[in-house]
Amino acid sequence: MKYDYLVVGAGLFGAIFAYEANKAGKKVLVIDRRPHVGGNIYTEEVEGIQVHKYGAHIFHTSDKEVWDYIQQFAEFNRYTNCPVARYKDEMYNLPFNMNTFSKMWGIKTPEEAKEIIDRQIKEAGIKEPANLEEQAISLVGRDIYEKLIKGYTEKQWGKRASELPSFIIRRLPVRFVYDNNYFNDQYQGIPIGGYTQIIEKMLEGVEVRLGVDFFEDREILESEADHIIFTGMIDAFYDYCYGELEYRSLRFETETLDMENYQGNAVVNYTEYEIPYTRIIEHKHFEYGCQGGYGNTGTPAIQKTVITREYPAAWEKGAQPYYPMNDEKNNALYERYGELAEKEEHVIFGGRLGMYRYYDMHQVIAEALKCVKENLYGYDGARTRDYSNSDS
């Protein structure tokens, strides 16, 4: 059987392309080496709770086209991302806002907060930041850096802040209002019932093979399709001919606890370097009320909760890559692979790994729709914006 498209990867980018291609009458085969569809946005139900298997995923966008598109596959709740940071025995609201500053310095007004931050920046006397540590201090002062940035960032990237390039932090949002909403986007929420249903609906009527490694059966798979949509690692596709791009990996430890409510928030960041995990996720709080634990909703409280500790990990061949290391060296190497990709007539690269970009979900959707318009319908889909600037 000959297919019009072989889609490698059943994540968000691959599923959108497969859905639109199938709708356009194309014959599509989707493969994924994992035993499930959904890629990193995969959710599964445990004790009546939707568990984000590969870390917290909060959908947010200001792009109405993207918002309208994703909503055709699921109803979204009004979840607002309000993470909390724990430093030793102190709890701070994120992002940095007046609630954070009031707790840290015992102040009440924006003027007081601005005065302290400006003074600390001036005292540091950093004119041209040489590394991430100096960049952060020059933006928000030493107190916020030491308690809420330093340890978390060093765990996340696997290097000391003084060894990381300054451009990793181009800006740090500092809000002089009492507002814990992490994102500035107009639309925000989480699909009621989890993300997996979205991918399953997209792939209805499409042939899907799970537990299939493209590289193990590459010759046969390539011969079965006229075109390939590849959402895996672009350097692996070219057998690392120019060398390996760098990625960061993650490790998750999930457990079910016999209690109603473990930490009172969906996401708590642990900012001390000495604590090996970066955050603990308590999944029931993503769907407040719907999954119990909120006595004033009339919903019976579930006397179970599921938590996940998220550990950063160095990536090596064979490990699952979660996001690219977009520093100067790796971006230059990606450009070389990008030149090879430009010459391909029958292969299209997409997604975080195929495009080597730290995309959020809304950016993946935008790129997938752009790819659909250009390749299925033969025109440059009027999406000229750069979707590579991620907020999370």
N, C-alpha and C positions, 0 to 999 in steps of 0.2 A: 504493500500500500504506500502510495506516495503522498506526502503532505506538502501543503503550501508553506507552512511554518513549523519549525521545531522551536519550542520555547524552553530554554534551559533555566529552570528556577520557577517555582510556583509561589513566589512572593508577590508583593503588590504590583510591581512593574510588569512582571511576566503575566500575571493574571489579568490585568487590565488589557494588555495587548491581545492576549488569547480571547478574551471576551469580545472585544471589538472586531477582531479578525473573524471569529466565528459568526458574529452578527452580520458581517459583510459577505458571508458565504464561503469563507476560506476554510480549508481543511487543516486543523491544528493538532499537534501533539505537544503536550506539556510533560516535562520530566523534572523530577527533583530527587536529590539523593537522600533527603530526610524521609521519614515514614509518614509525613503529614504535609498538607498544603499550608500556605500562609507565611512561610519564611519566618522572619523574626517577629512578626506581629501575631503569630499563632497564640490563641488562647484555648484553654481547656477547663472544663467544669470540675471542681473538686469540692465536695461537701456543699453543693449549691452555690459555690463562689466561682466567678470567672477569673481564672489565674492567668496572668500575663507571663507565659513560659520563659520568654527571653528578655525580661526587663519591662519596666513601665512604658506604656505607649499612650500618650495623650494627644488626641488629634486637635490641631489648631491651624487656622489659616485666615487670611483676610481676602483670599481669592474666592469670589462667589461662584465662579465656574467650577472650581475644585470642590467647594463645599456642596454645591447642588449635585455634582456627579457622585460623590461618595454616599450621599444620603439616599440615593435610589436603592441601595443595597441593605440599609439598616437604619433604624431609628436611633438617634443619638440622645444621650442625656445631657444635662447642663453642667457636667463636672468641670470644675475650675481648678487648675493646677496650683496648689499652694503648699509647696514643700517646706519642711522644717529642717533646720540644721542643728545637730547636737555636737557641742564642743565640750568635752568632759561632762560636767553635770549641768551645763547651761544649754538652754533651748532658744534658738533664734528663728524668726520668720524669714523666708526668702520669697522673692529676691530682696536685695538690700533696700529697705524702705524705712519709714518712720517707726514702725513697730520694731524693726531690727535695732535702730539707733537708740530708741528709748530704752530697750532692754540692756544694750551694751554700755550706755553712758548715763543713764538715768535722766535724760533730757526730755523735753516735751515739744519743742517747736522746731520747724525746719531751719530757722536761722541758727539755732544752737548747734544743730547737726552739721550744717554747712561750715560753721566756724571751726569745729573740731576737725573735720576732714581737711579743710583748706590749711589749717595749721600743721597737721601731720604731713601733708604733701610738701609744704614749704620746708619743714624741718628735715625731711629726707634729702632735699636738695638735688634731686635726680634730674638732670637736664636731658640726657639722651640715654634712655633705658637700654642696657646691654643684654638683658635676659628677662624672662617672664616675671621673676621676683621684683625686679626694679620697675618693670612696666606696671604691675599691679599696685605697688606702693605709690607710684606716681599718679595713679588714677583714683585710689580710694583711701590712701593712708595706711599706716602700719597695723592698727588694731583690727580692722576688718580683714586685712591680708593674713595676719598671723592666725586668727581664730577661724576664719570661714573659707579661705582660699588655699593657703599653702599646703596643708596636709592632704586635702581632698584632691588637689591638682596633681600632687606628686604621686599619689596612689593611682590616679587615673592614667597618667602617662608613663609611669614606671621610671621616672627620673626626678632628680631634685629640681626645684623651681629655678635655682640659679644656673642650671644646665640647659633649661628649655629656652627656645628662642622667644623673644618678646612678642612676635606677631601672633602667637597663639591666642593671646588676649588683646584684641584690638580695642575693645571697649568693655566697660563693666557698667551695667545699668544701675544707676543710683537714683532712687525715687524719693523725693521729699514729700511724700504723702503716705497716709496710713492705708496701704493697699497691698495685700499679699498675692494678688493675681500674677503668676509668673510670666504669662504671655501678654503681649499687647494686641493680639489678633482679635478681629471682630467675631470670629466663629471659633468655638471650642467645645469639646465634649468627648465622650467615649460611647461606642455603640452598645446599646442595651443587649446583653446576650453575648458580648464578646466580638472579636475581630474575625475569628475563623469563618463564621457564617457569611461574611462579606466575600471572602475568597471562594468559598464553596458555591455561592450564587453566581459569581463571575464565571466559574468553570463548569457550570451546568451545560451538558451537551458537548463538552470538549473531552477528548481522550486524555487521561492523566495516568502516568506511570510513576509510582513512588518507589523509593529505595533504588533508584537508578543513577549511577555515577556516569556523567557524560564522558569523562576521560577514559573510563574502562571500556566503553563500547563506542568510542568516538567515530571510528571509520564507518561502522554500520549506521549509526544515528545520522551522521552527516549525509549519507547516501539516501536517506529516507525522506529528505525535505529539500525544497528549493531554496528556502531562506532560514536563517537561524537568528533567533532573538536570544542573546547570551547575557545573563544577569549574574554570572559568576565573576571570579577574579580575572581581570583582563590580562595580567601577567602570566597567569596559569594557562590561559587560552593559547598564548604564544610560547608556551613551554619555558618561560622565564629567560627568553633569549637575550634580553638586555639586563638581566638581574632581577632580584625579587623586590617588589614594592613592600613597604612596611605597613602593617595593620596592628590594631589592638584587639585583643580577644577579651572575653568575659567568662566568668564561672559563676554558676548559680547554685545556691543551697536552699531548697524549699522544704518547709515542714508544716504539718497541720498541728495546731495547738488546741487543747481543750479549754478554751476561754472565749468569751464573747468579743473582746476588743483588746488587742495587744499594745498598740502605740497611739491610737486615736487619730492617725493620719495615714493617707495612702503611701506617702514617701517621706522618710526621715534620712537625711544625709548625715554621715558620720565624718566629721572634718578633721579629726585627729589622725596623724600619720600612723600612730601605733596600733590603731584598730584596722585590721587588714581589709575589711570590706568598706565600700564607699557608701552604701545605703541599704536600708531595710525597707522592703515594700510590703504593705499589708493590703492584700488584693480586694478584700470586701469593701473597702472605702472608695474604690473606683465607681461602684454602683450603689451609692448611699441609699439606704431605705429599701432598695430592691433585694438586698441580700441579708437583711437583718442587722442587728447591732445598733439600731437607732430606735430607742424605746418610744419616742414621741410620734412615730410614723404609723403606728397601728400594725406594722409588720412584725410577726413573731421574731424575737431575737434568736439568731443562730448561735448556739453555744460552742461554736467552732470558728477558728480563723486560720487562714493560710498566710504565712510570711515567707519572703525570699530575701536572703542575703546575697548581695551582688558584689563579686570580687573582680577587680581588674586583673588581667593576665597578659603576659607577653604572648605574642602570636608566633607560632612556628608552623612549618608545613604539616598538614594533617589536622591542625586545630581550626575551629570555626572563626573566621574573621568577622568582627562586628562593625568596625569603622576604620577608615583609612587614616594614616598619619600624614596629613596634608602639610608637611613642612617643605621648605625650599628644595631640598634634595629629592624627596619623593615626587613632588610635583614636576620637577624637571625630568625624572625618569618616566613618569606617566606620559608626558608629552611625546616621548619617543614611541611608546606603545600606541598613543593616540594617532601618530602618523601612520602606523601600520593599519590601524582600524579604519582610517580615512580611505585607504586603498581597497578595502573590502567591498565587493559588489553584492554579496549574499549574506553578510553577517552584520547584525546591528547590536551594539552594546548598550546596556541599560542598567539602572539601579545603582545603589551605593558602590558595589564592587566593580561592576562593568564600566562605570563612569568615574570611579575613584573620587567620589565626592561624599562628604558627610551630610547626606540629605536627610531631612525629616520626611514624614509620610506625605505631607501636602506637596512637598517638592518632588517626591517620586511620582505622585499622581500627575503633576503638571508636566513632568518630563515624559511620562508614558503617553499622555494625551498628545503631546507635541509629536512624539514618535509615530503614533497612530495616524495623525493628520498628514505627516510627511511621507509615510511609507505605505499606508493603506489607501489614502485618498489623493496622494500625489501632489500635495501643495504644502508650502511652508505655512504652518498653521497659525500665523499671526501672533505667536507667543514669543516675543522678543526679549522678555524680561530675563534677568539672571536669577535663577532660583537656587544658587549655590550658597547664599548667606544664611546659615542655619542659626536658630536661636537656642537649640537644645541638642 
